[in-house]
Amino acid sequence: MPPRTSHDSLDDDEKASDERTLQAQDGIRASSEGGIHDVALKDAEDDEYPDGGLRAWLVVFGGALGNAATFGFVNAWGEFQSYYETTLLSDTSPSTIAWIGSIQYAFSFVPGLVLGQLFDRGHLRVPLAMSTVAFVVCTLLVAQCKVYWQFLLCQGIAMGLAAGAIYAPLVAVVAHWFERRKGLALSVMALGSSISATVFPILVHNLIRTVGFQWTMRIIALIVLCLLIGTNLTLVRRLPPKASSGPIIDLREFKSLTYTVYCLATLTAFLGLYTMLTYINVSAELAGVDPNFAEYLVSIVNAGSIAGRVLSGYLGDRYGPLNVMAPSALLAGTTTFIWPFLRTQPGFIALGVINGVCNGAYGSIISQPVISMGETQTVGLRVGMFFTVLALGAVAGPPISGAINAATGGYKASGIYAGSCIFVSVILMLLSRHLLLKGKLHGKA
């Protein structure tokens, strides 16, 4: 082989320079077509997730405040159910009143279908601020309601949609900051709803006695405003937005059998999961428990959920969310079967705490499997569709239980119905786990 000359070296340098020039030109063309954006998005996703640090945990803290303002209030519905039955809506059947709470709870998931897409495309601040204003205004309007349709419209539909518009980005933004400790982050964020759902029923019960219903709702509006200001100040995206727009509903996601079965499992669970929480106050009074104490049972159940949320986040990261959620749901179904047969105050307390722990463990990481069932840049779309399916179960569950109670004259048949729904959901959850692990008996799922 002849030795390299300076002329050969010069030719090589010129070729290398020409290649770099061509690459630069390709890069410019790619930029005009959105290619650079795609590369940036991929690079951002490939970066190691913070999985901690001040900024990441501030996002979780803001999410906890948002959960406290929205789902904390929504989960206090049992207090409103018993109050409306005996005062403002005493001429309306319990199952009809329950539609207000069910619609409120279900509609808290529906906006995820749109807000998830907006989040994927980079929109967070403006939708969150607008939803905050809407939620506070709706809370103030509830104070002016007098008849059933007004409560249904303001507290059921409007507050539910506003709460959902706030909640949807809270879940999606966690996927930008956490990977290995995602379950812990979601459970800490969910603590906000458990703590406020413990406080809100007690607060509402005592404020109504002291200042009346109207001023109670005005005070609640001020509290949720303060909480949501904190949410607006701390929530921030980390990854760049999705390059191209897509449909609000992308049914191709349901080609994944694992995702489809898991969505069905959650829908079935919510047909029965919150029946006990909705009617525990009223059922305790009918069983002979002191009405003054029965008013606190919703808070007791929600207080139990605090422990469940903390434990499930840690265990979900270590062993897999489905491995934690399935036994939690199984125990929640068992307590729902037992609930209508209780007759003593200690029995309601003990079973309420157990049910709260199980519901908290199940609910705090319910979206974790969905986040992991696809790409991060489409997490908003996937979570939004999941929440919409879930909402179908949430809206129908308690009213169906109330109708069964009205038809049978007791809550025993309602407990059997709700508990059976939860048991079916456990079977579907285990099937989803089986598909995820590709038939293996053991594994993190």
RAWO-V532583 format. One record per backbone hydrogen bond with DSSP energy under -1.0 kcal/mol. NH is the residue of the N-H (numbers start at 1). CO is the residue of the C=O. If there is no record, write none. Layout:
nh={NH:NH}
co={CO:CO}
This chain:
nh={9:10:11:12:13:14:15:16:17:18:19:20:21:22:23:24:25:26:27:28:29:30:31:32:33:34:35:38:39:40:41:42:43:44:45:46:47:51:57:58:59:60:61:62:63:64:65:66:67:68:69:70:72:74:75:76:77:79:81:82:83:84:85:86:87:89:90:92:97:98:100:102:103:104:105:106:107:109:112:113:114:115:116:118:119:120:121:122:123:128:129:130:131:132:133:134:135:136:137:138:139:140:141:142:144:145:151:152:153:154:155:156:157:158:159:161:162:163:164:165:166:167:168:171:172:173:176:177:178:182:185:186:187:188:189:190:192:194:195:196:197:198:199:200:203:204:205:206:207:208:209:210:211:216:217:218:219:220:221:222:223:224:225:226:227:228:229:230:231:232:233:234:235:242:253:254:255:256:260:261:262:263:264:265:266:267:268:269:270:272:273:275:278:279:280:283:284:285:286:287:288:289:293:294:295:296:297:300:301:302:303:304:305:306:308:309:310:311:312:313:314:315:316:317:318:319:320:325:326:328:329:330:331:332:333:334:335:336:337:338:339:341:342:348:349:350:351:352:353:354:355:356:357:358:359:360:361:362:363:364:368:371:372:373:378:379:382:383:384:385:386:387:388:389:390:391:394:395:397:400:401:402:403:404:405:406:407:408:409:415:416:417:418:419:420:421:422:423:424:425:426:427:428:429:430:431:432:433:434:435:436:437:439:440}
co={5:6:7:8:9:10:11:12:13:14:15:16:17:18:19:20:21:22:23:24:25:26:27:28:29:31:30:34:35:36:37:38:39:40:41:42:43:177:53:54:55:56:57:58:59:60:61:62:63:64:65:66:67:70:71:73:74:76:77:78:79:80:81:82:83:84:87:89:93:94:97:98:99:100:101:102:103:106:109:110:111:111:112:114:115:116:117:119:118:124:125:126:127:128:129:130:131:132:133:134:135:136:137:138:141:142:147:148:149:150:151:151:152:153:154:157:158:159:160:161:162:163:164:167:168:169:173:174:174:179:181:182:183:184:185:186:189:190:191:192:193:194:195:196:199:200:201:202:203:204:205:206:207:212:213:214:215:216:217:218:219:220:221:222:223:224:225:226:227:228:229:230:231:120:250:251:252:253:256:257:258:259:260:261:262:263:264:265:266:269:269:272:274:275:276:279:280:281:282:283:285:284:290:290:291:293:294:296:297:298:299:300:301:303:304:305:306:307:308:309:310:311:312:313:314:315:316:321:322:324:325:326:327:328:329:330:331:332:333:334:335:338:339:344:345:346:347:348:349:350:351:352:353:354:355:356:357:358:359:360:365:367:368:370:375:376:378:379:380:381:382:383:384:385:386:387:390:391:393:396:397:398:399:400:401:402:403:404:405:411:412:413:414:415:416:417:418:419:420:421:422:423:424:425:426:427:428:429:430:431:432:433:434:437}
